[in-house]
Amino acid sequence: MMKVGDLRERLAAAMASAMRRREPEAVALTADRTKAMAVALAGRDPSDEVDPESLAVGTREAAIILGFHPEHVRRLIRTGRLRAALVGGDYRVQLSDLWPLLEVRYRSPGKRRLTRQR
């Protein structure tokens, strides 16, 4: 468990560190992951305790993170390409399940195919 304020500070430090790297893909991937965590933490009090490994977002937030339309995220879920749990009429997606969709953007052409998750 970690305080939201501490996690936000770590995210800012990770982004600052990435900005000093020479590889544009590393900077972009760190920015995407930082954005995902920031979206998941939005509206939370800095003193709240969270487990970074179990953060989850709804389909709307997942769409914002991925740069997709919310219906496309639901389609990915229905076809098994993205794991999610149905909670109260909306899907909840673990951030860790979004990482492969973010990482595929920075793979070499021809290696970008994402397989179904089980």
N, C-alpha and C positions, 0 to 999 in steps of 0.2 A: 504494500500500500504506500501511496505517496500523496502528499498535499498537492492540490491543483496548482498553487502558486509556484511550488518547487519544480513541478513538471513543466510549466510554462517557461521558467528560467532555463531549464535544460534544453528545451526545444529551441529557444533563442540562441543559446550557446552552440548547439549543433548546426544551426543555420549559419551562424557567423563563421564557424570552422569550415563549413562546406564552401563558403564564398571565397576562402583563401586557396581552394584547390584549383588545379588547372584543368580538370576533366569536367566539361560542361554537363555530361550525363550525371555525374555524381552530385553536382549542384542541383540539377533539376529534380533528381530522385529525392534528395534530402528536402527540397522545397515541397514536393508533393506529399511526402510523409509528414512533414511539419504541418502542412495545411490540413491533412486528415486528422491529426491529433488536435489541432486547434479547433476544428469544427466539432469534434467530439466533446471538447471541454467548454465550448461556448455556453455562456450563461451560468457557469458553475462558480461558486464562491472560491476564492483562493485558499481558504482554510479547509475546504472539503477534502476528504480522503478518497482516492480512486486507485484502482489497480490498472495500470496502463495496459496490461496483457488482456484484460477482459472488457475494455471499452467497446461499446457498440453504438451504432447509429441507425436511424430509420432510413427508408428508401430515399426520401427527399435529400437528407444529408449525404447519403452515399452517392447520389447523383451529383451533388455539388462537388464532392471530393473528386469524383472520377471525370467530371465534365460531361456527363451524359444526361439525357432526359430521365426523369423518374420512371417512366414506363419502360425504358430500356433496361434499367436496373431490375425492375420486376420481371422482365423477360429473361434476363440472365439468371435470376433466381429460379423461375419456373422451368428453365431448360437444364438446370443443374450445374451451370457454369459458375454460380456464386452461391455459397451456403448462406442460409438465413433461417431465423426462427420467426414464426408468426406469433406476434404478441399484440393482443387487443386490436386486431384489424389491420395492423401494419407489420411489415417485416422488420426485424432487427438484424443487422449485419455486424459481425465482429470486425474491428479494424484490421486484425491480422488476416482476415479473409479478403480484404481489399488490396493488400500488398502485392499479390501476383498480378492483379490488373494494372497496378501502377508501374510495376517493374517491367512488364512486357513492352511498354512504350520505349524503353531504352535498350532493348535487345537488338541485335543485328537483324536486318531484313532477312526473311526466310526462317528465322527462329522465333517469330512473334506469336505463333499459334498458342492459344491458351487451351489446355485440356479441361475436361469436366472435373470438378472436385467431388470427392466422395465423403 
